[in-house]
Amino acid sequence: MNIAYLNGDFLPLEEAKVSVLDRGFLFGDGIYEYLPAYGGKPFLLQEHLIRLQRSCDAIGLTNPYSAEKWTQIIDHIIAKNGGGNLGLYFQITRGVAKRDHAFPQGVAPTVFIMANSVSAAPREQIDNGIACISMPDIRWVRCDIKVISLLGNVLLRQAAVEAGGVEAVLFRNGFLTEGAASNILVVRDGKLLAPPKDNFILPGITYDLILELCTRNAIPFEVRQISEAEVKSADELMMTASGREVVAITKLDGNPVGAGKPGPIFFKLYQLYQDYKAAVQ
């Protein structure tokens, strides 16, 4: 049975209900996080809680719980769902109020958490990579906030799926931003390139870990703007996300990336990631 958390209660997911006047339903007025757990232990929990707090602050939403309380609830959710490898989705909205665009006063936020099987990339994708398409980044200008109003991301990912791909690689004003639900990294001439963490990309936890692993293991990297031409002539491309970890992109817009198969920098980073994950479990 999938046990969820809703406003202080643990209950079966199918019994979790919110009001139609919830501002998350009416306006997409809320934020979310996705946290993987491996072997019953949350992975990079503090980093995710810091990003959660940043998202709350960015939209003027009071975080209802301390880091200690979040940790306690997350531990309970993991235990009540059998431990093991899980993906935890948690969401905070501004709560239930009469429909009005302005923030309501004195309203308690809605807090929801659910657990699913972790959705790490299958082995076939690790060995062979994935196909993606390039798309103009049509989203708003605060992509650095992990908000629940994700229609732009949904439309971009759907376009990729309809084209037979896994992800959309996004460009704004001729430069790489990110994927519809991921960060995108580029390899050229043996160096990893990462777009800067500005307001056009989500500050990815896996993005940060990959750059940390590069530093620890003397893998050259540079954080800078990356042109669309550089992406489309890259030696390697890869996608990072908390749920998918790190996956090579081997085809973009129907054309092979580099040699058309996962490259040496990807495989080195993939193994370093797995080693790091095993070490902290």
TORKOL-4160 file (C-alpha; in steps of 0.2 Angstrom, whole numbers, padded with zeros to 4 digits, m for minus):
281
<pt num="1" X="0000" Y="0000" Z="0000"/>
<pt num="2" X="0006" Y="0017" Z="m0004"/>
<pt num="3" X="0006" Y="0028" Z="0011"/>
<pt num="4" X="0005" Y="0047" Z="0009"/>
<pt num="5" X="0007" Y="0062" Z="0020"/>
<pt num="6" X="m0006" Y="0076" Z="0020"/>
<pt num="7" X="m0007" Y="0090" Z="0032"/>
<pt num="8" X="m0001" Y="0080" Z="0047"/>
<pt num="9" X="m0009" Y="0063" Z="0043"/>
<pt num="10" X="m0002" Y="0047" Z="0036"/>
<pt num="11" X="m0015" Y="0039" Z="0025"/>
<pt num="12" X="m0017" Y="0028" Z="0009"/>
<pt num="13" X="m0013" Y="0038" Z="m0006"/>
<pt num="14" X="m0030" Y="0035" Z="m0013"/>
<pt num="15" X="m0038" Y="0043" Z="0002"/>
<pt num="16" X="m0028" Y="0059" Z="0001"/>
<pt num="17" X="m0040" Y="0073" Z="m0004"/>
<pt num="18" X="m0038" Y="0092" Z="m0006"/>
<pt num="19" X="m0051" Y="0106" Z="m0008"/>
<pt num="20" X="m0055" Y="0112" Z="m0025"/>
<pt num="21" X="m0052" Y="0130" Z="m0017"/>
<pt num="22" X="m0034" Y="0125" Z="m0014"/>
<pt num="23" X="m0023" Y="0138" Z="m0022"/>
<pt num="24" X="m0012" Y="0124" Z="m0030"/>
<pt num="25" X="m0027" Y="0118" Z="m0039"/>
<pt num="26" X="m0033" Y="0136" Z="m0044"/>
<pt num="27" X="m0017" Y="0145" Z="m0048"/>
<pt num="28" X="m0003" Y="0132" Z="m0047"/>
<pt num="29" X="0002" Y="0143" Z="m0032"/>
<pt num="30" X="0015" Y="0132" Z="m0023"/>
<pt num="31" X="0032" Y="0123" Z="m0024"/>
<pt num="32" X="0038" Y="0105" Z="m0024"/>
<pt num="33" X="0053" Y="0094" Z="m0022"/>
<pt num="34" X="0058" Y="0077" Z="m0028"/>
<pt num="35" X="0070" Y="0067" Z="m0016"/>
<pt num="36" X="0077" Y="0050" Z="m0020"/>
<pt num="37" X="0080" Y="0037" Z="m0006"/>
<pt num="38" X="0091" Y="0022" Z="m0008"/>
<pt num="39" X="0092" Y="0008" Z="0004"/>
<pt num="40" X="0079" Y="0017" Z="0015"/>
<pt num="41" X="0090" Y="0032" Z="0016"/>
<pt num="42" X="0086" Y="0049" Z="0009"/>
<pt num="43" X="0100" Y="0055" Z="m0004"/>
<pt num="44" X="0107" Y="0072" Z="m0002"/>
<pt num="45" X="0093" Y="0077" Z="0010"/>
<pt num="46" X="0100" Y="0093" Z="0016"/>
<pt num="47" X="0103" Y="0099" Z="m0001"/>
<pt num="48" X="0085" Y="0096" Z="m0006"/>
<pt num="49" X="0079" Y="0104" Z="0010"/>
<pt num="50" X="0089" Y="0120" Z="0007"/>
<pt num="51" X="0082" Y="0121" Z="m0011"/>
<pt num="52" X="0065" Y="0118" Z="m0004"/>
<pt num="53" X="0067" Y="0133" Z="0008"/>
<pt num="54" X="0074" Y="0144" Z="m0007"/>
<pt num="55" X="0059" Y="0140" Z="m0017"/>
<pt num="56" X="0047" Y="0145" Z="m0002"/>
<pt num="57" X="0057" Y="0161" Z="0000"/>
<pt num="58" X="0056" Y="0165" Z="m0018"/>
<pt num="59" X="0037" Y="0165" Z="m0019"/>
<pt num="60" X="0034" Y="0172" Z="m0001"/>
<pt num="61" X="0027" Y="0156" Z="0006"/>
<pt num="62" X="0031" Y="0152" Z="0024"/>
<pt num="63" X="0040" Y="0135" Z="0026"/>
<pt num="64" X="0028" Y="0125" Z="0038"/>
<pt num="65" X="0041" Y="0114" Z="0045"/>
<pt num="66" X="0059" Y="0115" Z="0052"/>
<pt num="67" X="0073" Y="0105" Z="0043"/>
<pt num="68" X="0071" Y="0093" Z="0058"/>
<pt num="69" X="0053" Y="0091" Z="0056"/>
<pt num="70" X="0054" Y="0088" Z="0037"/>
<pt num="71" X="0068" Y="0074" Z="0041"/>
<pt num="72" X="0056" Y="0066" Z="0054"/>
<pt num="73" X="0041" Y="0066" Z="0041"/>
<pt num="74" X="0052" Y="0059" Z="0027"/>
<pt num="75" X="0059" Y="0045" Z="0038"/>
<pt num="76" X="0042" Y="0040" Z="0043"/>
<pt num="77" X="0036" Y="0040" Z="0024"/>
<pt num="78" X="0051" Y="0030" Z="0019"/>
<pt num="79" X="0047" Y="0017" Z="0033"/>
<pt num="80" X="0029" Y="0016" Z="0030"/>
<pt num="81" X="0032" Y="0013" Z="0012"/>
<pt num="82" X="0044" Y="m0002" Z="0015"/>
<pt num="83" X="0060" Y="0007" Z="0014"/>
<pt num="84" X="0071" Y="0002" Z="m0001"/>
<pt num="85" X="0073" Y="0013" Z="m0016"/>
<pt num="86" X="0060" Y="0026" Z="m0017"/>
<pt num="87" X="0056" Y="0043" Z="m0025"/>
<pt num="88" X="0048" Y="0055" Z="m0014"/>
<pt num="89" X="0038" Y="0069" Z="m0021"/>
<pt num="90" X="0033" Y="0083" Z="m0009"/>
<pt num="91" X="0023" Y="0099" Z="m0012"/>
<pt num="92" X="0018" Y="0114" Z="m0002"/>
<pt num="93" X="0004" Y="0126" Z="m0008"/>
<pt num="94" X="m0002" Y="0142" Z="m0001"/>
<pt num="95" X="m0017" Y="0133" Z="0005"/>
<pt num="96" X="m0036" Y="0134" Z="0004"/>
<pt num="97" X="m0045" Y="0151" Z="0002"/>
<pt num="98" X="m0058" Y="0161" Z="m0008"/>
<pt num="99" X="m0052" Y="0163" Z="m0026"/>
<pt num="100" X="m0042" Y="0179" Z="m0027"/>
<pt num="101" X="m0025" Y="0182" Z="m0035"/>
<pt num="102" X="m0018" Y="0191" Z="m0020"/>
<pt num="103" X="m0011" Y="0181" Z="m0006"/>
<pt num="104" X="m0024" Y="0176" Z="0007"/>
<pt num="105" X="m0020" Y="0180" Z="0025"/>
<pt num="106" X="m0020" Y="0168" Z="0040"/>
<pt num="107" X="m0021" Y="0153" Z="0029"/>
<pt num="108" X="m0012" Y="0137" Z="0033"/>
<pt num="109" X="m0002" Y="0129" Z="0018"/>
<pt num="110" X="m0006" Y="0112" Z="0011"/>
<pt num="111" X="0008" Y="0100" Z="0013"/>
<pt num="112" X="0008" Y="0083" Z="0003"/>
<pt num="113" X="0021" Y="0070" Z="0001"/>
<pt num="114" X="0020" Y="0053" Z="m0008"/>
<pt num="115" X="0032" Y="0039" Z="m0012"/>
<pt num="116" X="0034" Y="0029" Z="m0028"/>
<pt num="117" X="0047" Y="0017" Z="m0034"/>
<pt num="118" X="0063" Y="0027" Z="m0039"/>
<pt num="119" X="0064" Y="0030" Z="m0058"/>
<pt num="120" X="0082" Y="0029" Z="m0061"/>
<pt num="121" X="0086" Y="0027" Z="m0080"/>
<pt num="122" X="0086" Y="0008" Z="m0086"/>
<pt num="123" X="0102" Y="m0001" Z="m0090"/>
<pt num="124" X="0098" Y="0000" Z="m0109"/>
<pt num="125" X="0098" Y="0019" Z="m0108"/>
<pt num="126" X="0114" Y="0019" Z="m0098"/>
<pt num="127" X="0123" Y="0008" Z="m0111"/>
<pt num="128" X="0115" Y="0016" Z="m0127"/>
<pt num="129" X="0110" Y="0034" Z="m0122"/>
<pt num="130" X="0094" Y="0042" Z="m0126"/>
<pt num="131" X="0087" Y="0053" Z="m0140"/>
<pt num="132" X="0081" Y="0071" Z="m0138"/>
<pt num="133" X="0075" Y="0085" Z="m0148"/>
<pt num="134" X="0080" Y="0104" Z="m0147"/>
<pt num="135" X="0066" Y="0117" Z="m0143"/>
<pt num="136" X="0065" Y="0135" Z="m0139"/>
<pt num="137" X="0063" Y="0138" Z="m0121"/>
<pt num="138" X="0045" Y="0145" Z="m0120"/>
<pt num="139" X="0044" Y="0145" Z="m0101"/>
<pt num="140" X="0043" Y="0160" Z="m0089"/>
<pt num="141" X="0059" Y="0169" Z="m0083"/>
<pt num="142" X="0060" Y="0162" Z="m0065"/>
<pt num="143" X="0064" Y="0144" Z="m0070"/>
<pt num="144" X="0076" Y="0144" Z="m0054"/>
<pt num="145" X="0061" Y="0141" Z="m0043"/>
<pt num="146" X="0054" Y="0124" Z="m0041"/>
<pt num="147" X="0036" Y="0129" Z="m0043"/>
<pt num="148" X="0021" Y="0117" Z="m0047"/>
<pt num="149" X="0015" Y="0127" Z="m0062"/>
<pt num="150" X="0024" Y="0117" Z="m0075"/>
<pt num="151" X="0013" Y="0119" Z="m0090"/>
<pt num="152" X="0027" Y="0125" Z="m0101"/>
<pt num="153" X="0038" Y="0110" Z="m0096"/>
<pt num="154" X="0024" Y="0098" Z="m0099"/>
<pt num="155" X="0021" Y="0105" Z="m0117"/>
<pt num="156" X="0040" Y="0104" Z="m0120"/>
<pt num="157" X="0042" Y="0086" Z="m0114"/>
<pt num="158" X="0026" Y="0081" Z="m0123"/>
<pt num="159" X="0034" Y="0088" Z="m0139"/>
<pt num="160" X="0049" Y="0077" Z="m0136"/>
<pt num="161" X="0039" Y="0061" Z="m0133"/>
<pt num="162" X="0029" Y="0064" Z="m0149"/>
<pt num="163" X="0045" Y="0066" Z="m0159"/>
<pt num="164" X="0051" Y="0049" Z="m0152"/>
<pt num="165" X="0063" Y="0057" Z="m0139"/>
<pt num="166" X="0065" Y="0056" Z="m0120"/>
<pt num="167" X="0068" Y="0074" Z="m0117"/>
<pt num="168" X="0068" Y="0092" Z="m0124"/>
<pt num="169" X="0085" Y="0102" Z="m0124"/>
<pt num="170" X="0080" Y="0120" Z="m0122"/>
<pt num="171" X="0088" Y="0136" Z="m0129"/>
<pt num="172" X="0084" Y="0154" Z="m0125"/>
<pt num="173" X="0092" Y="0168" Z="m0136"/>
<pt num="174" X="0103" Y="0156" Z="m0144"/>
<pt num="175" X="0110" Y="0148" Z="m0128"/>
<pt num="176" X="0107" Y="0132" Z="m0119"/>
<pt num="177" X="0096" Y="0133" Z="m0103"/>
<pt num="178" X="0091" Y="0115" Z="m0098"/>
<pt num="179" X="0080" Y="0101" Z="m0102"/>
<pt num="180" X="0061" Y="0101" Z="m0099"/>
<pt num="181" X="0064" Y="0092" Z="m0082"/>
<pt num="182" X="0082" Y="0090" Z="m0081"/>
<pt num="183" X="0099" Y="0099" Z="m0082"/>
<pt num="184" X="0110" Y="0097" Z="m0098"/>
<pt num="185" X="0129" Y="0096" Z="m0098"/>
<pt num="186" X="0140" Y="0097" Z="m0113"/>
<pt num="187" X="0157" Y="0089" Z="m0117"/>
<pt num="188" X="0169" Y="0097" Z="m0130"/>
<pt num="189" X="0187" Y="0093" Z="m0132"/>
<pt num="190" X="0188" Y="0083" Z="m0116"/>
<pt num="191" X="0180" Y="0097" Z="m0105"/>
<pt num="192" X="0163" Y="0097" Z="m0097"/>
<pt num="193" X="0153" Y="0113" Z="m0100"/>
<pt num="194" X="0139" Y="0118" Z="m0089"/>
<pt num="195" X="0127" Y="0132" Z="m0091"/>
<pt num="196" X="0127" Y="0145" Z="m0077"/>
<pt num="197" X="0114" Y="0144" Z="m0063"/>
<pt num="198" X="0104" Y="0159" Z="m0067"/>
<pt num="199" X="0086" Y="0162" Z="m0067"/>
<pt num="200" X="0083" Y="0152" Z="m0083"/>
<pt num="201" X="0088" Y="0135" Z="m0075"/>
<pt num="202" X="0084" Y="0126" Z="m0060"/>
<pt num="203" X="0098" Y="0124" Z="m0048"/>
<pt num="204" X="0100" Y="0105" Z="m0050"/>
<pt num="205" X="0106" Y="0094" Z="m0035"/>
<pt num="206" X="0113" Y="0081" Z="m0047"/>
<pt num="207" X="0121" Y="0096" Z="m0057"/>
<pt num="208" X="0130" Y="0101" Z="m0042"/>
<pt num="209" X="0136" Y="0084" Z="m0037"/>
<pt num="210" X="0142" Y="0081" Z="m0055"/>
<pt num="211" X="0153" Y="0097" Z="m0054"/>
<pt num="212" X="0159" Y="0092" Z="m0037"/>
<pt num="213" X="0164" Y="0075" Z="m0043"/>
<pt num="214" X="0173" Y="0083" Z="m0057"/>
<pt num="215" X="0183" Y="0094" Z="m0045"/>
<pt num="216" X="0187" Y="0079" Z="m0034"/>
<pt num="217" X="0193" Y="0069" Z="m0049"/>
<pt num="218" X="0202" Y="0082" Z="m0059"/>
<pt num="219" X="0190" Y="0081" Z="m0073"/>
<pt num="220" X="0191" Y="0098" Z="m0082"/>
<pt num="221" X="0175" Y="0108" Z="m0082"/>
<pt num="222" X="0169" Y="0126" Z="m0085"/>
<pt num="223" X="0153" Y="0135" Z="m0081"/>
<pt num="224" X="0148" Y="0147" Z="m0094"/>
<pt num="225" X="0135" Y="0151" Z="m0107"/>
<pt num="226" X="0135" Y="0138" Z="m0121"/>
<pt num="227" X="0129" Y="0142" Z="m0138"/>
<pt num="228" X="0116" Y="0131" Z="m0148"/>
<pt num="229" X="0130" Y="0128" Z="m0161"/>
<pt num="230" X="0142" Y="0121" Z="m0147"/>
<pt num="231" X="0128" Y="0110" Z="m0141"/>
<pt num="232" X="0124" Y="0103" Z="m0158"/>
<pt num="233" X="0142" Y="0099" Z="m0162"/>
<pt num="234" X="0146" Y="0092" Z="m0145"/>
<pt num="235" X="0157" Y="0077" Z="m0142"/>
<pt num="236" X="0145" Y="0071" Z="m0129"/>
<pt num="237" X="0129" Y="0077" Z="m0121"/>
<pt num="238" X="0121" Y="0071" Z="m0105"/>
<pt num="239" X="0106" Y="0074" Z="m0094"/>
<pt num="240" X="0105" Y="0075" Z="m0075"/>
<pt num="241" X="0091" Y="0074" Z="m0063"/>
<pt num="242" X="0088" Y="0068" Z="m0046"/>
<pt num="243" X="0076" Y="0054" Z="m0052"/>
<pt num="244" X="0086" Y="0049" Z="m0068"/>
<pt num="245" X="0104" Y="0052" Z="m0061"/>
<pt num="246" X="0115" Y="0055" Z="m0076"/>
<pt num="247" X="0111" Y="0048" Z="m0094"/>
<pt num="248" X="0120" Y="0051" Z="m0110"/>
<pt num="249" X="0111" Y="0060" Z="m0125"/>
<pt num="250" X="0117" Y="0051" Z="m0140"/>
<pt num="251" X="0105" Y="0058" Z="m0153"/>
<pt num="252" X="0098" Y="0076" Z="m0155"/>
<pt num="253" X="0086" Y="0080" Z="m0168"/>
<pt num="254" X="0089" Y="0064" Z="m0176"/>
<pt num="255" X="0107" Y="0067" Z="m0178"/>
<pt num="256" X="0121" Y="0057" Z="m0168"/>
<pt num="257" X="0130" Y="0066" Z="m0154"/>
<pt num="258" X="0148" Y="0063" Z="m0156"/>
<pt num="259" X="0151" Y="0045" Z="m0161"/>
<pt num="260" X="0132" Y="0041" Z="m0158"/>
<pt num="261" X="0135" Y="0032" Z="m0142"/>
<pt num="262" X="0139" Y="0036" Z="m0123"/>
<pt num="263" X="0157" Y="0043" Z="m0122"/>
<pt num="264" X="0171" Y="0042" Z="m0110"/>
<pt num="265" X="0167" Y="0057" Z="m0099"/>
<pt num="266" X="0149" Y="0051" Z="m0097"/>
<pt num="267" X="0155" Y="0033" Z="m0092"/>
<pt num="268" X="0167" Y="0040" Z="m0080"/>
<pt num="269" X="0155" Y="0052" Z="m0072"/>
<pt num="270" X="0141" Y="0039" Z="m0071"/>
<pt num="271" X="0153" Y="0027" Z="m0062"/>
<pt num="272" X="0159" Y="0041" Z="m0050"/>
<pt num="273" X="0141" Y="0045" Z="m0046"/>
<pt num="274" X="0137" Y="0026" Z="m0042"/>
<pt num="275" X="0152" Y="0025" Z="m0031"/>
<pt num="276" X="0147" Y="0041" Z="m0022"/>
<pt num="277" X="0129" Y="0035" Z="m0020"/>
<pt num="278" X="0136" Y="0018" Z="m0013"/>
<pt num="279" X="0148" Y="0027" Z="m0001"/>
<pt num="280" X="0134" Y="0038" Z="0007"/>
<pt num="281" X="0121" Y="0024" Z="0009"/>
